[in-house]
Amino acid sequence: MPYNNCQKIMEDGYRCNKQFRVPSHKWNMKFCPECETNVRHKGNRMSAMGEDLKIKDYLKSLMEEYPSVKDIVPSQTQIDEIRKILKNFSDELDGMRLKKGDIERVLSANKTHVSKKLLEYSNMVNEELNNAREGFLKLTEPDAVKLERQMLTLSNRIVKLEKRLQVIEDDWSDIDG
């Protein structure tokens, strides 16, 4: 019997060129049984049988691995246990969400409390500065210069405190956001 060479172009760009048998030299088969893409084509019978044998071997190995259907399909009690576990996880997740909401409320309350206290402190310092200015007008010239320097120092400290307050408020807003 004559032979033909496979004409299939492989991924690397070259032909398969594998030699295979044909019934006569006039036979139109261009591809070897491994490269044939048409399953119904006569030349691919052996390849199809090989696939069937592979499937048969795979099913046999599955049957040996799982001797009964009961091992594959879970029972109703197993399904109920899985549902219980999922419900417990769901309940725990809901509890965590509630705790997160409580924590966010506490953080928000603390932020407003801190900002109120800092505002009260700032107001108290401003009142003291205003009282010092009133007393400043009554003093003599050398004492006035000394107090003016002290007031300038206090004013600078207030500016620094206000900047720190702003940074703290920004940090709290980052936590809330």
C-alpha positions, 0 to 999 in steps of 0.5 A: 500500500502507498503512503502520503505525507501529512500537509498540516502546518504546525505552530512553528510554521513547518509542516507535520510531514508525518508519513501515513498509509492510504489505500491507493495512490489516488487517495485524497487524504492530506492529513495524518490521523493525529492532525485530522480535524474532521472527526467523521473522516475515515482517516481519523477512526483510530484517533477517535478510538484512542480518545474513547479508550482514554475516556474509558480508562479515566472512568475506570480509575474514577470507579476505583477511586469512588466505589459507590455513588454515596461517596460522591453525592452528599447526604441530607445531613451533610447538607444541613451541617453545611447550611448551619456552618454558613448560617453561623458565618453569616451571623458572625459577619452581621455581628462584626458589621454591628461592632464596626458601626459602634466603633465608628459612632464612638470615634465620631463622638470622640472627635467632636469631644476633642474639638470642643475641648480644644475650642474651649481652651483656645477661647480661654487663652484668647480671654487671657490675652484680652485681659493682659492687653487691658492691663498692658495699657495701664503699665509703664513703658519698660513693663509694656515692652516686656509684656508686648514680647510675652504677648507676641510669644503667646500669640505665636504659641496659639498659632502653633496650637491652632495648626496642631488642632487642624492636623488632629481634626484632619487625622480624625476626618481620615479615620471617619472617612 
